[in-house]
Amino acid sequence: MSRGAGARVVSPTLCTYSILMDCCCRAGRPDLVVAFFGRLIRLGLRLEVISVSNLLKGLCQAKRTNEAVALLLHGTPELDCVPNVFSYSIVINGCFKEGEVDKACNLFHGMIQLGVQPNVVIYTSIIDALSKCRAMDKAEVVLQQMVDQGIEPNIRTYTTLIHGYSASGQWKAAVRVFKEMASVGVLPNAVTLNSFMDSLCKHRRTKEARVIFDSMAAKGQKPDVVSYSTMLSGYAKEGCFDDMTCLFNSMLQNGVVPNHHIFNILINAYAKRGLMDAAMHMFEVMRQQGVNPDVFSYQIVMDSLCKMGRMDAALDKFNQMVNQGVSPDIVVYRCLVLGSCSHGDFEKAKELISEAVNRGLCSNSVFFYPVINDLCKEGKVKEAQDMFDFIVGIGQRPDVIMYNSLMDGYCLVGKVEEALRVLDAMKSVGLQPDAFTYGILLNGYCKIGKIADGLSLFREMSLNGVKPMTIMYNIILHGLFFSGRTVSAKEIFHTMNASGIPVGVDTYNIVLSGLCKNNCTDEAIELFKKLRAMNVKINVIILNTMISAMFKTRRIEEAKDLFATISAIGLVPSVVTYSVMMTNFIKEGLLAEADDMFLAMEKASCAPNSSLLNQVVRALLEKGAVVKAATYLAKLDAKQLSVEASTISLIVSLFSGEGKLREHVELLPVKYQPPESSADN
């Protein structure tokens, strides 16, 4: 008798297909989900919401969320199937996974309007997405809607909020949510506690974090490897090495196996402190724990050795890494190349570059740019040019960023003509200058006082279709004002405003200080008044400039009023602010007000520096107030601050020989009395 004889054939039902579709989803085969659903339709079986939900899940797994949204909103009525809260939950989460936050939020609001009440899962998903976008105010609104609907937040809801506040730097809000969670009887799990500890540690509050850590066992939550890594990282950042070491030893005693991340935290902490023996010892401990050092472990140590100038030790570590079968990456090679260049071993740097190129690790400027840039910033432009030529010689093609870096190096040492030669070389290989290229050359011209050439380049840039950025306008404005070409500067500033280029506080500071330095103080004051009327954001540097300008035009009461305004608009007077006020009060003969200003400065915990005290002493001496000058000289001594050469020169000119104050020399502290005057006495 054959196997098929008499066998009953049972047709698959809707339930069969639903099970198959669910299994395919779990197996990660969304293509089969769609295929089984198609067969369901062809068989004419009556659909239920569970089958449609499985299809939605399959579409979302296949990253076909647009189709899932269309099916949810428009296809289900045609299939005579009404989507439920789980259907919406599937598609909303699918949208979030693909970064379609707005689309997910629209679905969330749409389901409410259609009478489908979101559950705790959907609310938490929305809150989680908003938290990841750092939109914590919107997340709180959704939380309140959730509570208003009688849906109680669960542990995941609170954990999401705590993590969101932690990531956005709002640790006090994270503490508030943690306390709120406890007050409603929701017990935190390890994930919640780890997130809360992370927030505290990032804000250098490891003592509070340790209290949470120690309480975990009492709450039935054994600290895991994430808990330990969070605390160890916190201790490392605060330099609490004893606490860090004790906690690590406790971790081993408690049977928690450290991973690469844990060891790298410790290695990095020791290496950054220069404790290289301790860092090296951790390699041995790693192996004892069955963890082999990875490329990052080696890179941390090599980087620190390079910065300490111990290049031989760094290269030994590199060879050890290779011998251990750990392949070096681009970061390792860049670290060694930069270290070799920084300590003058350019041949070794070239050897390492060639090796990295042969390994296929550096085929673009991401690797080469830091090498050229660092040399240029150190003023080693000749060496940077040599390295640049070597890179070209081994078949690499520098991009605009590398050419810009080399041009910047030449401009920093005042060799603009050489920078122009590099520009020509760049053009000859088919690369066109960008806005940064022009900015570098413009800055170079202005620094060496070739303002006319700079202005010509600025105009050429616009003709070549390169739109000037704010920083370029700032460079040319500063150069023009500095060279006394006020009319041209005002024209450029007008063009900047008319072109719609963003004008920031730095630009206004350049213009206002430039006008004041070129005896256009009234114009500066008028512009300043316009800015205040327009509620333009200003800083204390601008206020210092304008206070000085008002004193210069003898608007003393206005200067006082402007000083009083500083605190009212949420700013804090700087040492320069107090210096401007005091020196100008002295020039106006308002010595008592100058003393009051000094007392106000000390009361505000703004410590006077050497520059301020020297300026005050000189102003008092020029005013003939020798006794008060002596008082401030004593303050310089008490604070162990140095007396500037210009102050000593003034004392000598006023109190020796034919100096106009020679008769009052005895009022000065003996150490400041000119030698010939002391001998006369």
C-alpha positions as CSV (number, residue, x, y, z in Angstrom):
1,M,0.0,0.0,0.0
2,S,1.5,3.3,-1.0
3,R,2.1,6.1,1.6
4,G,-0.5,8.4,-0.1
5,A,-3.3,5.9,-0.1
6,G,-6.2,6.9,2.0
7,A,-4.3,9.9,3.4
8,R,-6.6,12.9,4.2
9,V,-5.4,16.2,2.8
10,V,-6.2,19.1,5.2
11,S,-6.2,22.5,3.7
12,P,-4.2,25.2,5.6
13,T,-6.4,27.6,7.4
14,L,-5.9,31.3,8.2
15,C,-4.4,30.2,11.6
16,T,-1.9,28.1,9.7
17,Y,-0.7,31.0,7.5
18,S,-0.6,33.4,10.5
19,I,1.7,30.9,12.4
20,L,3.9,30.5,9.3
21,M,4.1,34.3,8.8
22,D,5.0,34.8,12.5
23,C,7.7,32.2,12.3
24,C,9.1,33.8,9.2
25,C,9.3,37.2,11.0
26,R,11.1,35.5,13.9
27,A,13.5,33.9,11.5
28,G,14.3,37.2,9.8
29,R,12.7,36.2,6.4
30,P,10.4,39.1,5.6
31,D,10.3,38.0,2.0
32,L,8.5,34.8,2.9
33,V,6.0,36.8,5.1
34,V,4.9,38.8,2.0
35,A,4.8,35.6,-0.1
36,F,2.5,33.8,2.4
37,F,0.3,36.8,2.7
38,G,-0.1,36.8,-1.1
39,R,-1.2,33.2,-1.0
40,L,-3.7,34.0,1.7
41,I,-5.3,36.6,-0.5
42,R,-5.4,34.3,-3.5
43,L,-7.1,31.6,-1.5
44,G,-9.8,34.1,-0.5
45,L,-9.5,33.4,3.2
46,R,-11.1,35.9,5.5
47,L,-8.4,38.0,7.0
48,E,-8.0,38.9,10.6
49,V,-6.0,41.7,12.2
50,I,-3.3,39.2,13.4
51,S,-2.5,38.2,9.8
52,V,-2.3,41.9,8.7
53,S,-0.1,42.7,11.8
54,N,2.3,39.9,10.7
55,L,2.5,41.4,7.2
56,L,3.2,44.9,8.7
57,K,5.9,43.4,10.8
58,G,7.4,41.7,7.7
59,L,7.3,44.9,5.7
60,C,9.0,46.8,8.5
61,Q,11.7,44.2,8.9
62,A,12.4,44.5,5.2
63,K,12.7,48.3,5.7
64,R,9.6,48.9,3.5
65,T,7.9,51.2,6.1
66,N,6.4,53.4,3.4
67,E,4.4,50.3,2.2
68,A,3.6,49.4,5.8
69,V,2.2,52.9,6.5
70,A,0.2,52.8,3.3
71,L,-1.3,49.4,4.1
72,L,-2.1,50.5,7.7
73,L,-3.8,53.7,6.7
74,H,-5.4,52.8,3.3
75,G,-5.1,49.1,2.6
76,T,-6.8,47.6,5.7
77,P,-10.3,49.0,5.0
78,E,-10.1,47.3,1.5
79,L,-9.1,44.1,3.3
80,D,-12.1,44.5,5.6
81,C,-9.8,44.5,8.6
82,V,-9.5,47.2,11.2
83,P,-6.0,47.8,12.6
84,N,-5.7,47.7,16.3
85,V,-3.2,49.2,18.8
86,F,-0.6,46.4,18.1
87,S,-0.8,47.1,14.3
88,Y,0.1,50.8,15.0
89,S,2.8,49.8,17.4
90,I,4.5,47.7,14.8
91,V,4.6,50.4,12.2
92,I,5.5,53.2,14.6
93,N,8.5,51.2,15.8
94,G,9.4,50.4,12.2
95,C,9.4,54.1,11.4
96,F,11.6,54.9,14.4
97,K,14.1,52.2,13.4
98,E,14.5,53.8,10.0
99,G,14.8,57.3,11.5
100,E,11.4,58.4,10.3
101,V,10.6,60.2,13.6
102,D,8.1,62.7,12.1
103,K,6.2,59.9,10.3
104,A,6.0,57.9,13.5
105,C,4.7,60.9,15.4
106,N,2.1,61.6,12.7
107,L,0.9,58.0,13.0
108,F,0.7,58.3,16.8
109,H,-1.5,61.4,16.6
110,G,-3.6,59.9,13.8
111,M,-4.4,56.7,15.7
112,I,-5.7,58.8,18.6
113,Q,-8.0,60.8,16.2
114,L,-9.3,57.5,14.8
115,G,-10.2,56.3,18.3
116,V,-7.4,53.8,18.7
117,Q,-6.0,54.3,22.2
118,P,-2.2,54.0,22.4
119,N,-0.8,51.6,25.0
120,V,2.2,51.9,27.3
121,V,4.4,50.4,24.6
122,I,3.5,53.0,22.0
123,Y,3.8,55.9,24.5
124,T,7.2,54.7,25.6
125,S,8.4,54.3,22.0
126,I,7.4,57.9,21.3
127,I,9.1,59.1,24.5
128,D,12.2,57.1,23.6
129,A,12.4,58.5,20.1
130,L,12.0,62.1,21.4
131,S,14.6,61.5,24.1
132,K,17.1,60.3,21.6
133,C,16.5,63.5,19.6
134,R,17.2,65.5,22.8
135,A,13.6,66.9,22.6
136,M,13.0,66.3,26.3
137,D,10.3,69.0,26.6
138,K,8.2,67.2,24.0
139,A,8.9,63.8,25.7
140,E,7.5,65.3,28.9
141,V,4.3,66.4,27.1
142,V,3.8,62.9,25.8
143,L,4.4,61.5,29.3
144,Q,1.7,63.8,30.7
145,Q,-0.7,62.8,28.0
146,M,0.0,59.2,28.9
147,V,-0.8,59.8,32.6
148,D,-3.9,61.8,31.7
149,Q,-5.2,58.8,29.8
150,G,-4.8,56.7,32.9
151,I,-1.9,54.7,31.5
152,E,0.9,54.2,34.1
153,P,4.5,54.6,33.0
154,N,6.5,51.4,33.4
155,I,10.2,50.8,34.2
156,R,11.1,51.2,30.5
157,T,9.3,54.6,30.3
158,Y,11.3,55.9,33.2
159,T,14.5,54.4,32.1
160,T,14.1,56.1,28.7
161,L,13.5,59.5,30.3
162,I,16.5,59.1,32.6
163,H,18.7,58.1,29.7
164,G,17.4,61.0,27.6
165,Y,18.1,63.6,30.3
166,S,21.5,62.0,31.0
167,A,22.5,62.2,27.3
168,S,21.4,65.8,27.0
169,G,23.4,66.8,30.1
170,Q,20.4,67.5,32.4
171,W,21.5,65.4,35.4
172,K,19.2,67.3,37.8
173,A,16.2,66.3,35.7
174,A,17.4,62.7,35.6
175,V,17.5,62.8,39.4
176,R,14.0,64.2,39.5
177,V,12.7,61.4,37.2
178,F,14.5,58.8,39.3
179,K,12.9,60.1,42.5
180,E,9.5,60.3,40.8
181,M,9.8,56.7,39.7
182,A,10.6,55.6,43.3
183,S,7.7,57.6,44.7
184,V,5.1,55.8,42.5
185,G,6.5,52.4,43.5
186,V,8.2,51.5,40.2
187,L,11.4,49.5,41.1
188,P,14.4,50.4,39.0
189,N,16.2,47.6,37.2
190,A,19.9,47.3,36.3
191,V,19.4,49.2,33.1
192,T,17.7,52.1,34.9
193,L,20.3,52.2,37.7
194,N,23.2,52.1,35.2
195,S,21.7,54.9,33.2
196,F,21.3,57.0,36.3
197,M,24.8,56.3,37.5
198,D,26.1,57.3,34.1
199,S,24.4,60.6,34.3
200,L,25.9,61.3,37.7
201,C,29.4,60.2,36.7
202,K,29.4,62.4,33.6
203,H,28.8,65.4,35.8
204,R,31.6,64.5,38.2
205,R,29.3,63.3,41.0
206,T,30.8,59.9,41.5
207,K,30.1,59.9,45.3
208,E,26.3,60.0,44.6
209,A,26.8,57.4,41.8
210,R,28.6,55.1,44.2
211,V,25.7,55.3,46.7
212,I,23.4,54.0,43.9
213,F,26.0,51.4,43.0
214,D,26.3,50.1,46.6
215,S,22.5,50.0,46.9
216,M,22.0,47.8,43.9
217,A,22.6,44.5,45.8
218,A,20.2,45.6,48.6
219,K,17.5,46.1,45.9
220,G,18.2,42.7,44.3
221,Q,20.1,44.1,41.4
222,K,23.5,42.7,41.2
223,P,26.0,45.2,39.5
224,D,26.9,43.9,36.1
225,V,29.8,44.7,33.8
226,V,28.1,47.9,32.6
227,S,27.6,49.1,36.2
228,Y,31.3,48.6,36.9
229,S,32.4,50.2,33.6
230,T,30.3,53.3,34.4
231,M,31.8,53.7,37.9
232,L,35.3,53.0,36.7
233,S,35.0,55.6,34.0
234,G,33.6,58.1,36.5
235,Y,36.6,57.6,38.9
236,A,39.0,57.8,36.0
237,K,37.6,61.1,34.8
238,E,37.8,62.6,38.3
239,G,41.3,61.2,38.9
240,C,40.2,59.1,41.8
241,F,42.8,56.3,41.1
242,D,42.6,54.7,44.6
243,D,38.8,54.3,44.3
244,M,39.1,53.1,40.7
245,T,41.7,50.4,41.7
246,C,39.7,49.2,44.7
247,L,36.5,48.9,42.6
248,F,38.3,47.0,39.9
249,N,39.7,44.5,42.6
250,S,36.2,44.2,44.1
251,M,34.9,43.4,40.6
252,L,37.3,40.5,40.3
253,Q,36.5,39.3,43.8
254,N,32.8,39.3,43.0
255,G,33.3,37.1,39.9
256,V,32.3,39.8,37.4
257,V,34.5,39.1,34.3
258,P,36.0,42.4,32.9
259,N,35.8,42.9,29.2
260,H,37.9,44.9,26.7
261,H,36.0,48.1,27.6
262,I,36.8,47.8,31.3
263,F,40.5,47.2,30.7
264,N,40.7,50.0,28.2
265,I,39.2,52.5,30.7
266,L,41.9,51.6,33.2
267,I,44.7,51.6,30.6
268,N,43.6,55.0,29.3
269,A,43.3,56.4,32.8
270,Y,46.9,55.4,33.8
271,A,48.4,56.4,30.4
272,K,46.9,59.9,30.5
273,R,48.3,60.4,33.9
274,G,51.7,59.3,32.7
275,L,51.7,56.1,34.8
276,M,53.0,54.0,32.0
277,D,54.2,51.1,34.3
278,A,50.6,50.7,35.7
279,A,49.2,50.9,32.2
280,M,51.6,48.2,31.0
281,H,50.8,46.0,34.0
282,M,47.1,46.0,32.9
283,F,48.1,44.2,29.8
284,E,49.4,41.3,32.0
285,V,46.2,41.4,34.1
286,M,44.1,41.3,30.9
287,R,45.8,38.1,29.8
288,Q,45.4,36.6,33.2
289,Q,41.7,37.2,32.9
290,G,41.6,35.5,29.5
291,V,41.2,38.8,27.6
292,N,43.7,39.6,24.8
293,P,44.6,43.3,24.3
294,D,42.9,44.7,21.2
295,V,44.1,47.4,18.8
296,F,42.5,50.1,21.0
297,S,44.4,48.9,24.1
298,Y,47.7,49.2,22.2
299,Q,46.8,52.5,20.6
300,I,46.1,54.1,24.0
301,V,49.5,53.2,25.3
302,M,51.3,54.2,22.0
303,D,49.6,57.5,21.9
304,S,50.6,58.4,25.4
305,L,54.2,57.2,24.8
306,C,54.4,59.4,21.7
307,K,53.1,62.5,23.5
308,M,55.8,61.8,26.2
309,G,58.5,61.7,23.6
310,R,59.2,58.0,24.2
311,M,59.1,57.0,20.6
312,D,61.4,54.0,21.0
313,A,59.0,52.5,23.6
314,A,56.0,53.4,21.4
315,L,57.5,51.6,18.4
316,D,58.4,48.6,20.6
317,K,54.8,48.4,21.6
318,F,53.8,48.6,17.9
319,N,56.1,45.6,17.1
320,Q,54.7,43.7,20.1
321,M,51.2,44.3,18.8
322,V,52.0,43.0,15.3
323,N,53.8,40.0,16.8
324,Q,50.7,39.2,18.9
325,G,48.6,39.0,15.7
326,V,46.8,42.3,16.3
327,S,46.5,44.2,13.0
328,P,47.3,47.9,13.3
329,D,44.6,50.3,12.0
330,I,44.8,53.8,10.5
331,V,44.5,55.4,14.0
332,V,47.7,53.5,15.2
333,Y,49.7,54.5,12.2
334,R,48.5,58.1,12.4
335,C,49.5,58.2,16.1
336,L,53.0,56.9,15.3
337,V,53.5,59.2,12.2
338,L,52.5,62.3,14.2
339,G,54.7,61.3,17.1
340,S,57.7,60.7,14.7
341,C,57.1,64.1,13.0
342,S,56.7,65.9,16.3
343,H,60.0,64.7,17.6
344,G,61.9,65.3,14.3
345,D,62.2,61.7,13.0
346,F,60.8,62.4,9.5
347,E,62.5,59.4,7.9
348,K,60.6,57.0,10.3
349,A,57.4,58.9,9.6
350,K,57.9,58.4,5.9
351,E,58.6,54.7,6.5
352,L,55.4,54.3,8.5
353,I,53.3,56.2,5.9
354,S,54.6,53.9,3.1
355,E,53.8,50.8,5.3
356,A,50.3,52.1,6.0
357,V,49.7,52.8,2.2
358,N,50.9,49.3,1.3
359,R,48.4,47.9,3.8
360,G,45.7,49.9,2.1
361,L,44.9,51.9,5.3
362,C,45.3,55.5,4.1
363,S,44.2,56.4,0.6
364,N,42.7,59.8,1.5
365,S,43.4,63.0,3.3
366,V,41.9,61.7,6.6
367,F,45.3,60.2,7.3
368,F,47.6,62.7,5.6
369,Y,45.9,66.0,6.6
370,P,46.8,65.8,10.4
371,V,50.4,65.2,9.5
372,I,50.7,68.3,7.3
373,N,48.4,70.4,9.6
374,D,50.4,69.6,12.8
375,L,53.7,70.5,11.2
376,C,52.3,73.8,9.9
377,K,50.8,74.7,13.2
378,E,54.2,74.1,14.8
379,G,55.8,76.5,12.3
380,K,57.7,73.7,10.5
381,V,56.5,74.6,7.0
382,K,59.7,73.5,5.3
383,E,59.2,70.0,6.8
384,A,55.5,70.1,6.0
385,Q,56.3,70.9,2.3
386,D,58.9,68.0,2.3
387,M,56.3,65.6,3.7
388,F,53.7,66.9,1.2
389,D,56.1,66.2,-1.7
390,F,56.8,62.7,-0.3
391,I,53.1,61.9,-0.2
392,V,52.7,63.0,-3.8
393,G,55.8,61.0,-4.7
394,I,54.3,57.7,-3.5
395,G,51.3,58.1,-5.7
396,Q,48.8,59.8,-3.4
397,R,46.7,62.6,-4.7
398,P,46.3,65.4,-2.1
399,D,42.8,67.1,-2.0
400,V,41.9,70.7,-1.5
401,I,42.0,70.3,2.3
402,M,45.6,69.3,2.3
403,Y,46.6,72.1,-0.1
404,N,44.7,74.5,2.1
405,S,46.6,73.3,5.2
406,L,50.0,73.8,3.5
407,M,48.9,77.3,2.3
408,D,47.8,78.1,5.8
409,G,51.2,77.1,7.1
410,Y,53.0,79.4,4.8
411,C,50.6,82.3,5.6
412,L,51.2,81.7,9.4
413,V,54.9,82.4,8.9
414,G,54.2,85.4,6.6
415,K,55.2,83.7,3.3
416,V,52.1,84.5,1.3
417,E,54.0,84.3,-2.0
418,E,54.8,80.7,-1.2
419,A,51.2,80.1,-0.4
420,L,50.2,81.5,-3.8
421,R,52.7,79.0,-5.4
422,V,50.9,76.2,-3.7
423,L,47.6,77.6,-5.0
424,D,49.0,77.5,-8.5
425,A,50.1,73.9,-8.0
426,M,46.6,73.0,-6.8
427,K,45.0,74.5,-9.8
428,S,47.4,72.7,-12.1
429,V,46.1,69.3,-11.0
430,G,42.5,70.3,-11.6
431,L,41.5,71.3,-8.1
432,Q,39.6,74.6,-7.6
433,P,40.0,76.9,-4.6
434,D,37.1,76.9,-2.2
435,A,35.9,79.5,0.4
436,F,38.5,78.2,2.9
437,T,41.3,78.7,0.4
438,Y,40.4,82.3,-0.1
439,G,40.0,82.8,3.7
440,I,43.5,81.5,4.4
441,L,45.1,83.8,1.8
442,L,43.0,86.7,2.9
443,N,44.1,86.3,6.4
444,G,47.7,85.9,5.3
445,Y,47.6,89.2,3.4
446,C,46.0,91.1,6.3
447,K,48.6,89.7,8.8
448,I,51.5,91.1,6.8
449,G,49.7,94.4,6.2
450,K,49.1,93.9,2.5
451,I,45.5,95.1,2.8
452,A,45.2,96.3,-0.8
453,D,46.1,92.8,-2.0
454,G,43.7,91.3,0.4
455,L,40.9,93.5,-0.8
456,S,41.7,92.6,-4.4
457,L,41.6,88.9,-3.5
458,F,38.3,89.4,-1.7
459,R,36.7,90.9,-4.8
460,E,38.2,88.3,-7.0
461,M,36.6,85.6,-4.9
462,S,33.1,86.9,-5.5
463,L,33.8,87.2,-9.3
464,N,34.9,83.5,-9.3
465,G,31.5,82.5,-7.8
466,V,32.8,81.8,-4.3
467,K,30.4,83.3,-1.8
468,P,32.3,84.9,1.1
469,M,31.5,83.6,4.5
470,T,31.1,85.6,7.7
471,I,34.6,84.8,8.9
472,M,36.0,86.3,5.6
473,Y,34.2,89.5,6.1
474,N,35.5,89.6,9.6
475,I,39.1,89.1,8.4
476,I,38.9,91.9,5.8
477,L,37.0,94.3,8.1
478,H,39.6,93.8,10.8
479,G,42.4,94.4,8.3
480,L,40.8,97.5,6.9
481,F,40.1,99.1,10.3
482,F,43.6,98.2,11.6
483,S,45.2,99.9,8.7
484,G,43.0,103.0,9.1
485,R,40.9,102.5,5.9
486,T,37.7,103.2,7.7
487,V,35.7,104.3,4.5
488,S,36.5,101.0,2.8
489,A,35.6,99.0,5.9
490,K,32.2,100.7,6.2
491,E,31.5,100.0,2.6
492,I,32.4,96.3,3.1
493,F,30.2,96.1,6.2
494,H,27.3,97.7,4.2
495,T,27.8,95.1,1.4
496,M,27.8,92.3,4.0
497,N,24.5,93.4,5.4
498,A,23.0,93.9,2.0
499,S,24.1,90.4,0.8
500,G,22.3,88.7,3.7
501,I,25.5,87.3,5.1
502,P,24.9,86.4,8.8
503,V,26.3,89.1,11.0
504,G,27.3,87.8,14.4
505,V,28.7,89.3,17.7
506,D,32.3,88.9,16.4
507,T,31.6,91.1,13.4
508,Y,29.9,93.8,15.5
509,N,32.8,93.8,17.9
510,I,35.3,94.3,15.0
511,V,33.2,97.1,13.5
512,L,32.5,98.9,16.8
513,S,36.1,98.7,18.1
514,G,37.4,99.6,14.6
515,L,35.2,102.7,14.5
516,C,36.4,103.7,18.0
517,K,40.1,103.2,17.2
518,N,39.7,105.4,14.1
519,N,38.1,108.3,16.0
520,C,34.6,107.5,14.7
521,T,33.3,107.1,18.3
522,D,30.0,108.9,17.7
523,E,29.2,106.5,14.8
524,A,30.1,103.5,17.0
525,I,27.7,104.7,19.7
526,E,24.9,105.2,17.2
527,L,25.4,101.7,15.8
528,F,25.5,100.3,19.3
529,K,22.2,102.0,20.2
530,K,20.6,100.5,17.0
531,L,21.8,97.0,18.0
532,R,20.3,97.3,21.4
533,A,17.0,98.6,19.9
534,M,17.0,95.5,17.6
535,N,17.7,93.2,20.6
536,V,20.9,91.9,18.9
537,K,22.8,89.6,21.2
538,I,26.0,91.3,22.5
539,N,28.8,90.1,24.7
540,V,30.9,91.7,27.5
541,I,33.7,92.5,25.0
542,I,31.4,94.8,23.0
543,L,30.2,96.4,26.3
544,N,33.9,97.0,27.3
545,T,34.5,98.7,23.9
546,M,31.5,100.9,24.3
547,I,32.1,101.9,27.9
548,S,35.6,103.0,26.9
549,A,34.1,104.9,23.9
550,M,31.6,106.7,26.2
551,F,34.4,107.7,28.6
552,K,36.4,108.9,25.6
553,T,33.5,111.2,24.5
554,R,33.0,112.3,28.2
555,R,29.6,110.6,28.5
556,I,30.5,109.5,32.0
557,E,27.0,108.9,33.3
558,E,26.1,106.8,30.2
559,A,29.3,104.7,30.8
560,K,28.2,104.1,34.4
561,D,24.7,103.2,33.3
562,L,26.1,100.8,30.7
563,F,28.2,99.1,33.3
564,A,25.1,98.7,35.5
565,T,23.4,97.1,32.6
566,I,25.9,94.2,32.3
567,S,24.5,92.2,35.1
568,A,20.9,93.1,34.2
569,I,21.2,91.4,30.8
570,G,22.8,88.2,32.3
571,L,26.4,89.0,31.6
572,V,29.3,89.2,34.0
573,P,31.9,92.0,34.1
574,S,35.4,90.8,33.2
575,V,38.7,92.0,34.6
576,V,39.0,94.1,31.4
577,T,35.6,95.7,32.3
578,Y,36.8,96.7,35.8
579,S,40.1,97.9,34.4
580,V,38.3,100.2,31.9
581,M,36.1,101.6,34.6
582,M,38.9,102.2,37.1
583,T,41.4,103.7,34.8
584,N,38.8,106.1,33.3
585,F,37.5,107.1,36.7
586,I,41.1,108.0,37.7
587,K,41.6,110.0,34.5
588,E,38.4,111.9,35.4
589,G,39.7,112.5,38.9
590,L,37.0,110.2,40.4
591,L,39.5,108.4,42.7
592,A,36.9,107.3,45.3
593,E,34.8,105.8,42.6
594,A,37.8,103.9,41.3
595,D,38.4,102.5,44.8
596,D,34.7,101.5,45.1
597,M,35.0,99.7,41.7
598,F,37.9,97.7,43.0
599,L,36.0,96.7,46.1
600,A,33.0,95.7,43.9
601,M,35.4,93.6,41.8
602,E,36.7,91.7,44.8
603,K,33.2,91.3,46.2
604,A,32.2,89.7,42.9
605,S,35.1,87.2,43.3
606,C,36.8,88.6,40.2
607,A,40.5,88.4,41.0
608,P,42.5,91.4,39.7
609,N,45.4,90.4,37.5
610,S,48.8,92.0,36.9
611,S,47.6,94.0,33.9
612,L,44.8,95.7,35.8
613,L,46.9,96.6,38.8
614,N,49.7,98.0,36.6
615,Q,47.3,100.0,34.6
616,V,45.8,101.5,37.7
617,V,49.2,102.3,39.2
618,R,50.2,104.1,36.0
619,A,47.0,106.0,35.8
620,L,47.3,107.1,39.5
621,L,50.9,108.2,39.0
622,E,50.1,110.2,35.9
623,K,47.4,111.9,38.0
624,G,49.9,112.6,40.7
625,A,48.1,110.4,43.3
626,V,51.3,108.9,44.7
627,V,49.8,107.6,48.0
628,K,47.1,105.7,46.2
629,A,49.6,104.4,43.6
630,A,51.7,103.1,46.5
631,T,48.6,101.3,47.9
632,Y,48.1,99.4,44.6
633,L,51.8,98.7,44.3
634,A,51.5,97.0,47.7
635,K,48.6,95.0,46.3
636,L,50.8,93.8,43.5
637,D,53.4,92.6,46.0
638,A,50.7,91.0,48.3
639,K,49.4,89.0,45.3
640,Q,52.9,88.1,44.1
641,L,52.2,89.7,40.8
642,S,55.0,91.3,38.6
643,V,55.4,95.0,38.0
644,E,55.5,95.6,34.2
645,A,58.5,97.3,32.5
646,S,56.3,100.2,31.5
647,T,55.3,100.8,35.1
648,I,58.9,100.8,36.2
649,S,59.9,103.1,33.4
650,L,57.1,105.6,34.4
651,I,58.3,105.5,38.1
652,V,61.9,106.2,37.0
653,S,60.8,109.1,34.8
654,L,58.6,110.7,37.4
655,F,60.7,110.3,40.5
656,S,64.3,110.6,39.4
657,G,66.4,113.4,38.1
658,E,64.1,116.2,36.9
659,G,60.9,114.1,37.3
660,K,57.9,116.1,38.3
661,L,57.1,113.9,41.3
662,R,60.7,113.6,42.7
663,E,59.8,115.5,45.8
664,H,57.2,112.8,46.7
665,V,59.5,109.8,46.2
666,E,59.5,108.9,49.9
667,L,55.8,108.1,49.6
668,L,56.6,105.1,47.4
669,P,57.6,101.7,49.0
670,V,61.4,101.7,49.3
671,K,61.8,98.9,46.8
672,Y,60.2,101.0,44.1
673,Q,62.2,104.2,44.8
674,P,64.7,104.9,42.0
675,P,68.3,104.3,43.2
676,E,69.5,107.9,42.8
677,S,66.4,109.2,44.7
678,S,67.1,106.7,47.5
679,A,70.7,107.9,47.7
680,D,69.7,111.5,47.9
681,N,67.4,110.7,50.9
